[in-house]
Amino acid sequence: MRYPKYSLVFLLSGLCTLGSCDLNVEPSDAITTASLPNTSDGLQNALNGAYALFKDHIAFNGTQDDNLMYLRQYYQLSDFASDDIVCGQVTTDPLYYSFTLNHTATQTNTRYFWYVSYKIINGVNTVLDAAERVENPDAATQQLVGECYFLRALAHFNLVRIYGRPYSHDPNAPGVIIRQSLADEAQEARATVGEVYDAIIADAEKGAELMNQPRGVQYGSKEAAWALLSRVNLYKEDNQKALEYADKVINSGRFNLTTAATYPSLFANAVSGSETIFCVAFTQIDNYGKFGSIASMIFSDGNSGWGEEFASASLREVMSAHPEDVRWSYIVPDTNDAGDVQKLNGIEKYYISKFSFQDGLPNLSSPILFRLAEMYLNRAEAKAKLGDTNGALDDVDQIRQNRGLDGALYAQQLPAGMTALDVVLQERRMELAFEGHRNFDVYRNKRDLNRAYWGYHLTGLQESDIDLSTEPGNYPNLTTSWESPRIIYYIPVDEVLSNPECQQNP
């Protein structure tokens, strides 16, 4: 059946517990698209619309909110709950619930992320439906179809990471709703995490098979699908598969690691970057400035951006041993005329510029979702878990050599008190900081998240109240167990109330 539309105002009035909540709900699976011409040009135009949904500000719940954008929510829901970013003050933006872990089913950012994710999925399903009517599809059409499978796999993967527990915890835990056809019933139960992973892998494999005419790094490609498969299999702990797909990307010949000289300009020039496998391309037309850009909360040059969240003391401590590391170039201290780092509510202001300075603009970038350095680190982690310590350290050293650390290579020697996995995860933290990895890396490896530093994740407290030499148990949200239900978000109220088959997270 085609997806029906529902109006749930009468069901939802009085259910919102945090501020006003005006819910005139159309569930995500109610999204419909006009019929498409089954030509390559028609399919391409429709598919480009799906790509645009990663960066556009689209109306949600009858309202245009410039703070709502897929990538803004993706990075905030992941990184802002990690130990890499510290919150400098109380904010009314729902991103604050990531810092405090005080999630609700009614918070706007998680509701929007669910909505726009299924809108993307519905869009590519519509293209696939039209493509099925193309007789004798040429290579260009097959490329577009492959991109559809890649985008559907990516959207489902990000959904299951945000709303479902890690595969390594329990593959039979509730995942998300799998949408693979316009004919799917509107009211569907959540598939298990394992079932969602199976669907993601099948889609990515099919996409890789079909994509043989790459259109540029701002579009899906065979290598982008391989990169996704490397990441998915790593999360699944199928380490041999993770290694094999990382090898495919590394050996493809299409990409090269940036060097100590070129790395500092990578993220401002993502589309032409030698490491970029897949990015979402923004242009100056997409410069959202202070309102709604990814950078606006984590960077300010004094004239643009809110600059209320900073690189944490925890991350900076890990990096402090090597000031020559060029990865410091993306951690920018806000200093006064005397050169002292300024503070906000007792928190040192170290801005983050990974999403800044495309075309010289402080709030513009083309976020990289897959890049070559991750493939080396995926391979290193897989090798560490397969018992190949020397191979894992060699891959880590490939990264360090290209980040200005020629004098600090491991040379197949583990530091005292560290395992190969410890080394790899520490390198992932430094290399992939602020790119949406840290939270998932910690919890999928069944490690607790330690935020033993002053910040507004310590709810209800002030800096003067904190004495971290006392028992951590005295402070809520100082340490988050990997077993905590708060490491994932609630299924949005919109879906739960319009779809009785959909089970809520505890």
C-alpha positions in Angstrom: 0.0 0.0 0.0 1.1 3.6 -0.5 1.9 5.4 2.7 -1.1 7.1 4.4 -1.0 10.4 6.2 -2.0 10.9 9.7 -2.8 14.0 11.8 -2.0 13.4 15.5 -2.7 16.7 17.1 -5.6 15.2 19.1 -3.4 12.3 20.3 -0.4 14.4 21.3 -1.8 17.4 23.1 -0.7 17.4 26.7 2.0 14.7 26.1 5.0 17.0 25.8 6.9 17.5 29.0 9.6 20.0 27.9 8.3 23.4 26.9 5.8 23.9 24.2 5.3 21.0 21.7 3.2 21.8 18.7 2.9 18.4 17.0 1.0 18.3 13.7 2.5 15.0 12.7 3.0 13.3 9.4 5.1 10.2 10.1 8.2 9.8 8.1 6.8 7.0 6.0 3.9 9.3 4.8 6.3 11.1 2.5 5.4 10.8 -1.1 7.1 12.0 -4.3 5.6 12.8 -7.7 6.0 10.2 -10.4 9.4 10.4 -12.1 10.2 10.1 -15.8 12.1 6.8 -16.2 15.0 8.5 -18.1 18.5 8.8 -16.9 18.1 12.6 -16.6 14.9 12.3 -14.7 16.4 9.8 -12.3 19.5 11.9 -11.8 17.4 15.0 -10.9 15.4 13.1 -8.4 18.4 11.5 -6.9 20.2 14.8 -6.6 17.2 15.9 -4.5 17.9 13.1 -2.1 21.5 14.3 -1.8 20.3 17.8 -1.1 18.3 16.5 2.0 21.6 15.9 3.8 22.2 19.7 3.8 18.9 21.5 3.2 16.8 23.1 5.9 13.4 21.5 5.2 10.1 22.3 7.0 9.3 20.0 9.8 6.0 19.7 11.6 4.7 22.6 9.6 7.6 24.9 10.7 10.7 26.2 9.1 13.6 26.0 11.6 17.0 27.1 10.4 18.7 25.0 13.1 17.3 21.7 11.6 19.5 20.1 9.0 20.5 16.4 8.7 24.2 16.9 9.1 23.9 19.4 12.0 21.8 16.9 13.9 24.0 13.9 13.0 27.2 15.5 14.3 25.6 16.9 17.4 23.7 13.7 18.4 27.0 11.8 18.1 29.8 14.1 19.1 28.1 16.3 21.6 27.5 13.3 23.8 31.1 12.3 23.7 34.2 13.2 25.7 35.7 15.2 22.8 33.4 18.3 23.1 32.6 20.2 26.2 29.5 22.4 26.6 30.3 25.9 27.8 26.9 27.0 29.0 23.2 26.1 29.3 21.4 26.5 25.9 17.8 26.1 24.8 19.0 24.2 21.7 18.0 20.6 22.1 21.6 19.6 21.4 21.9 20.2 25.1 20.2 16.9 25.8 23.2 15.2 24.2 25.6 16.7 26.7 23.4 16.0 29.7 22.1 12.6 28.5 18.6 13.7 29.6 17.0 12.6 26.4 13.2 12.7 25.7 11.0 11.3 23.0 9.8 14.8 22.2 13.1 16.6 21.6 13.1 18.3 18.3 16.5 17.3 17.0 16.0 13.5 17.3 12.5 13.8 15.9 13.8 15.7 12.9 16.7 13.4 12.3 14.3 10.4 12.2 12.0 12.3 9.9 14.6 13.5 7.4 16.4 10.1 7.4 13.3 8.3 6.3 12.6 11.1 3.8 15.9 10.4 2.2 15.1 6.7 2.2 11.7 7.3 0.7 13.3 9.5 -2.0 15.8 6.9 -3.1 13.1 4.2 -3.0 11.0 6.3 -5.3 14.0 6.6 -7.7 14.5 2.8 -7.5 10.8 2.3 -8.2 11.1 4.4 -11.3 14.4 2.8 -12.4 12.7 -0.7 -12.4 10.7 0.5 -15.4 13.8 1.3 -17.4 14.4 -1.3 -20.1 18.0 -2.2 -20.8 19.5 0.4 -18.4 22.8 1.8 -19.5 25.9 2.2 -17.3 24.8 5.8 -16.3 21.5 4.5 -15.1 23.1 1.6 -13.3 25.4 4.1 -11.5 22.4 6.1 -10.3 20.7 2.9 -9.1 23.9 2.0 -7.3 24.0 5.4 -5.6 20.4 4.8 -4.4 21.4 1.6 -2.7 24.5 3.3 -1.1 22.4 6.2 0.2 19.7 3.9 1.6 22.4 1.8 3.3 24.1 4.9 4.8 20.8 6.4 6.1 19.7 3.1 7.7 23.2 2.7 9.3 23.1 6.2 10.9 19.6 5.5 12.1 20.5 2.2 13.8 23.6 3.8 15.4 21.5 6.6 16.9 18.5 4.7 18.0 19.7 1.1 18.4 22.3 -0.4 20.7 25.6 -1.5 19.1 25.7 -4.8 17.3 28.5 -5.9 19.6 26.1 -5.6 22.6 23.2 -7.6 21.2 22.4 -8.2 17.6 18.9 -9.2 18.7 18.1 -5.9 20.3 15.5 -3.6 18.7 17.0 -1.6 15.8 15.0 0.6 13.5 12.3 0.2 10.8 13.7 -1.1 7.5 12.2 0.7 4.5 13.1 -0.9 1.2 10.0 -0.4 -0.9 7.3 2.2 -1.5 4.9 -0.7 -1.0 5.9 -1.2 2.7 3.2 -1.0 5.2 3.1 2.3 7.1 2.9 0.6 10.5 5.9 -1.6 10.8 7.8 -3.0 13.8 11.4 -2.3 14.4 13.7 -4.9 12.9 16.5 -6.2 15.1 19.9 -4.6 15.0 21.2 -7.7 13.3 18.5 -7.6 10.6 19.2 -3.9 10.0 22.9 -4.6 9.6 22.1 -7.4 7.1 19.9 -5.0 5.0 22.7 -2.3 5.1 25.3 -4.8 4.0 23.2 -6.2 1.2 22.4 -2.6 -0.1 26.0 -1.5 0.1 27.2 -4.6 -1.7 24.7 -4.2 -4.4 25.5 -0.5 -4.8 29.2 -1.3 -5.1 28.5 -3.7 -7.8 26.5 -1.2 -9.9 28.5 1.9 -9.5 31.1 2.0 -12.3 30.8 5.6 -13.5 31.9 7.8 -10.6 30.4 11.3 -10.7 32.7 12.8 -8.1 33.3 12.5 -4.4 30.0 14.4 -3.6 28.2 11.4 -5.0 28.1 7.7 -4.1 30.8 5.5 -5.7 32.1 2.0 -5.6 34.8 3.1 -3.2 32.3 4.9 -1.0 30.2 1.7 -0.7 33.4 -0.2 0.2 34.2 2.4 2.8 30.7 2.0 4.3 31.1 -1.8 4.3 34.4 -1.5 6.1 32.8 0.6 8.8 29.7 -1.5 9.1 31.6 -4.8 9.3 34.0 -3.2 11.9 31.0 -2.3 14.0 29.6 -5.8 13.5 33.0 -7.2 14.6 33.4 -9.1 11.3 37.0 -8.0 11.4 38.2 -9.9 8.4 35.5 -8.3 6.2 36.3 -4.9 7.7 39.9 -5.4 6.8 39.1 -6.6 3.3 36.9 -3.7 2.4 39.4 -1.2 3.8 42.1 -2.9 1.6 39.8 -2.4 -1.5 39.6 1.3 -0.8 43.3 1.8 0.0 44.4 -0.2 -3.0 41.9 1.4 -5.4 44.5 4.1 -6.4 41.9 6.9 -6.2 43.0 8.4 -2.9 46.1 9.4 -1.0 46.7 10.4 2.6 47.2 14.0 3.1 50.6 15.0 4.5 51.7 17.2 7.4 51.8 20.1 4.8 48.4 19.4 3.2 46.3 18.0 6.1 45.5 21.4 7.6 43.7 22.5 4.5 41.8 19.2 3.9 38.5 20.0 5.4 38.2 23.5 3.9 38.8 21.9 0.5 37.0 18.6 0.9 35.7 18.2 -2.6 39.3 18.3 -4.0 41.0 16.7 -1.0 43.2 13.7 -1.8 41.7 11.7 1.1 38.0 12.4 0.4 36.0 9.4 -0.5 32.5 10.8 0.0 31.4 14.3 1.2 28.3 16.4 1.2 29.2 19.3 -1.0 28.1 22.8 0.2 28.6 25.9 -1.9 28.5 29.6 -0.9 24.7 29.5 -1.6 24.5 27.0 1.2 26.4 29.2 3.7 24.0 29.2 6.6 26.2 31.5 8.7 25.4 31.8 12.4 22.0 30.1 12.1 21.9 26.4 11.3 25.5 25.7 10.1 27.5 22.8 11.5 30.3 25.1 12.6 28.2 27.8 14.3 28.1 26.1 17.8 31.8 25.1 17.8 33.6 28.0 16.2 33.5 31.8 16.3 35.8 34.4 14.9 34.2 37.1 17.0 31.8 38.1 14.2 30.0 34.9 13.3 29.1 31.7 15.1 27.8 31.1 18.6 31.0 29.4 19.7 29.5 27.8 22.9 31.0 24.3 22.6 34.7 23.6 22.6 37.4 20.9 22.3 37.4 19.1 25.7 40.2 19.1 28.2 40.1 15.3 27.9 40.9 15.3 24.2 43.5 18.0 24.5 45.3 16.0 27.2 45.5 13.0 24.9 47.1 15.2 22.2 49.3 17.3 24.5 52.4 15.0 24.2 52.9 16.2 20.7 52.4 19.9 20.0 54.0 19.3 16.6 51.0 17.1 15.5 49.3 19.0 12.7 45.9 17.8 14.0 46.2 20.7 16.4 45.4 23.0 13.5 41.7 22.3 14.0 41.7 23.1 17.7 41.9 26.9 17.8 42.4 28.7 21.2 40.5 31.9 21.7 43.2 34.1 23.2 43.3 37.7 24.5 45.9 40.3 23.7 48.3 38.8 26.3 48.0 35.4 24.6 46.0 33.8 27.4 43.3 31.3 26.5 39.9 32.9 27.5 37.3 31.1 29.4 33.5 30.8 29.4 32.1 29.8 32.8 35.5 28.4 33.8 35.9 26.4 30.6 38.8 27.2 28.3 37.7 28.2 24.9 39.3 26.0 22.3 37.2 26.3 19.2 36.9 23.6 16.5 37.4 24.6 12.9 37.0 21.3 11.0 33.7 22.7 9.6 35.0 26.1 8.7 36.8 28.2 6.1 35.7 26.8 2.8 36.1 29.8 0.5 37.4 31.6 3.6 34.0 31.6 5.3 34.0 30.7 9.0 30.8 28.7 8.9 31.1 26.9 5.5 32.5 23.4 4.7 31.6 20.3 2.8 31.6 17.7 5.6 33.6 14.5 4.8 31.7 11.4 5.7 34.3 8.9 4.5 38.0 9.5 4.0 41.1 7.4 3.5 42.6 7.8 7.0 39.6 6.0 8.5 40.3 3.1 6.2 43.8 2.7 7.6 42.4 2.9 11.1 39.5 0.5 10.4 42.2 -1.9 9.1 44.4 -1.3 12.1 41.5 -2.0 14.5 40.6 -5.2 12.6 44.2 -6.3 12.7 44.4 -5.6 16.4 41.4 -7.7 17.1 42.7 -10.5 14.8 45.9 -10.7 16.8 48.1 -8.9 14.2 49.7 -6.3 16.6 52.6 -5.4 14.3 50.2 -4.9 11.4 47.9 -2.7 13.5 50.8 -0.5 14.7 52.2 -0.2 11.1 48.8 1.1 9.9 48.7 3.6 12.8 52.2 4.7 11.9 51.0 5.4 8.4 48.7 8.0 9.8 51.2 9.4 12.3 53.9 9.8 9.6 51.5 12.0 7.7 50.6 14.2 10.7 54.1 15.4 11.5 55.0 12.6 14.0 58.0 11.0 12.2 59.8 11.1 15.6 57.0 9.5 17.5 56.2 6.3 15.5 55.4 3.1 17.3 57.8 1.0 15.0 56.0 -2.2 16.1 56.6 -1.5 19.8 53.6 -1.2 22.1 53.8 1.5 24.8 53.9 0.2 28.3 50.5 -0.6 29.7 48.7 -0.4 26.4 47.2 -3.0 24.1 47.2 -2.7 20.3 43.5 -1.9 20.5 44.2 0.9 23.1 46.7 2.4 20.6 44.3 2.2 17.7 41.4 3.7 19.6 43.5 6.5 20.9 44.7 7.3 17.3 41.1 7.1 16.0 40.2 9.6 18.7 42.8 12.1 17.6 42.5 11.6 13.9 38.7 11.4 13.6 37.8 13.9 16.3 34.6 15.9 15.7 33.7 13.7 12.7 30.9 11.6 14.3 32.9 8.6 15.5 34.0 8.9 19.1 30.8 7.9 20.9 30.3 4.8 18.7 34.0 3.8 19.0 33.8 3.8 22.8 30.5 2.0 23.3 30.7 -0.6 20.6 34.0 -1.7 22.2 32.2 -2.0 25.5 34.1 0.8 27.2 32.8 3.4 29.5 32.9 7.1 28.6 34.8 9.2 31.2 34.0 12.9 31.2 36.0 13.8 34.3 36.3 17.5 33.6 34.2 20.6 34.3 31.4 21.2 31.8 27.7 21.5 31.6 27.3 17.7 31.2 27.5 17.8 35.0 23.9 18.9 35.4 22.8 21.1 38.2 26.4 21.9 39.3 28.7 24.8 39.0 32.5 24.8 38.5 33.0 25.7 42.2 31.0 22.6 43.2 33.3 20.2 41.5 36.0 18.2 43.2 36.9 15.4 40.9 39.3 13.9 43.4 36.2 12.5 45.2 34.4 9.4 44.2 33.0 9.7 40.6 29.7 8.4 41.8 29.1 11.7 43.5 28.5 13.4 40.2 25.8 12.4 37.6 27.0 12.0 34.0 30.7 12.0 34.9 31.1 8.4 33.7 28.6 6.7 31.4 28.6 2.9 31.4 28.5 1.2 28.0 25.5 -0.7 29.4 23.5 2.5 30.1 20.2 2.9 28.2 21.2 6.6 27.7 23.9 5.8 25.1 21.2 5.8 22.5 18.2 8.1 21.9 14.5 7.5 22.3 12.4 6.7 19.2 10.6 10.0 18.4 7.1 10.4 19.8 5.8 11.0 16.3 6.7 7.4 15.2 5.6 5.7 18.4 2.2 7.3 18.5 1.4 6.9 14.8 2.8 3.4 14.6 1.7 1.1 17.4 4.0 -1.6 16.1 7.1 0.5 17.0 8.5 -0.3 20.4 10.1 2.5 22.4 13.6 2.4 23.9 13.8 1.9 27.7 
